[in-house]
Amino acid sequence: MSSVNLSCIADNVALVRERIAAASARAGRTPDQITLVAVSKTHPVAAIQAAVDCGVFDIGENRVQEALGKIPHSPPQVRWHLIGHLQGNKAKPSVEHFHLIHTVDSPALARRLNHLAGAAGKVVTVLLQVKLGDEATKFGLHPEELPAVYALVRDFPHLRVRGLMTIPPFCPDPEDVRPFFRQLRTLRDELLARFPDDTLPELSMGMSHDFEVAVEEGATILRIGTAIFGAR
Ligand SMILES: *Cc1c(COP(=O)(O)O)cnc(C)c1O
């Protein structure tokens, strides 16, 4: 666990919110269209508490095991977001505990989540993770397979697909990430053109380094760790 400076978190949240508001204004948007997810991986529950005290109730973790260790000790109002790769053997607790699973990256995982959610009498809310750029991440659907996977998964009765998520390749200049953000939005719009009665409002894209560009390109969910909690 890192030794996060708790006294900085309120200032950091305020600054991030100002930057979101400024980027929104540039794009003709309003900040209420954007959910700030504070990414608390490697940071202690005290840091999560500090974020909640600033009114940040959406908390992201990239490992199920780490999240399960924190959830019982965190404020009950927290909405937990799973933002890392989900292995099938961790799907059951994920169905139980996460408000939104950002990382559905295969038909097999979608099928498993649908089955477990059905058994639990629930509907799980998910995003489809898309892999953009050559060596972006190990995980994610290829853009070419996205339409077929979406067509399959949208019919699963216990899954509700709300949109798309991506982790673009790291670029030192955030401007260089802009085409990937734009591509994710285009992929979403193409799905909606095929399924005009569907709604896919969420685009989970933008991290500490590039969230303002993401807001300009239509992000509705930002996943921000370092800019709120400090270095890991
Ligand atoms: C860690 C992580 C983030 C946050 O990254 P920062 O650069 O610290 O803001 C966002 N998304 C995912 C998937 C992550 O694993």
The ligand as an SDF file (V2000), in Angstrom:
LIG
                    3D

 15 15  0  0  0  0  0  0  0  0999 V2000
   -4.9230    2.6260  -12.9330 C   0  0  0  0  0  0  0  0  0  0  0  0
   -5.9630    2.8180  -13.9540 C   0  0  0  0  0  0  0  0  0  0  0  0
   -6.5060    4.0910  -14.2170 C   0  0  0  0  0  0  0  0  0  0  0  0
   -6.0470    5.3600  -13.5130 C   0  0  0  0  0  0  0  0  0  0  0  0
   -4.7890    5.7250  -13.9840 O   0  0  0  0  0  0  0  0  0  0  0  0
   -4.1360    7.1400  -13.5710 P   0  0  0  0  0  0  0  0  0  0  0  0
   -3.1560    7.3880  -14.6590 O   0  0  0  0  0  0  0  0  0  0  0  0
   -3.4840    6.9220  -12.2500 O   0  0  0  0  0  0  0  0  0  0  0  0
   -5.2120    8.1500  -13.5200 O   0  0  0  0  0  0  0  0  0  0  0  0
   -7.5070    4.1910  -15.1690 C   0  0  0  0  0  0  0  0  0  0  0  0
   -7.9510    3.1000  -15.8440 N   0  0  0  0  0  0  0  0  0  0  0  0
   -7.4560    1.8760  -15.6220 C   0  0  0  0  0  0  0  0  0  0  0  0
   -7.9910    0.7320  -16.4030 C   0  0  0  0  0  0  0  0  0  0  0  0
   -6.4520    1.6940  -14.6770 C   0  0  0  0  0  0  0  0  0  0  0  0
   -5.9650    0.4490  -14.4690 O   0  0  0  0  0  0  0  0  0  0  0  0
  1  2  1  0
  2  3  1  0
  2 14  2  0
  3  4  1  0
  3 10  2  0
  4  5  1  0
  5  6  1  0
  6  7  2  0
  6  8  1  0
  6  9  1  0
 10 11  1  0
 11 12  2  0
 12 13  1  0
 12 14  1  0
 14 15  1  0
M  END
$$$$
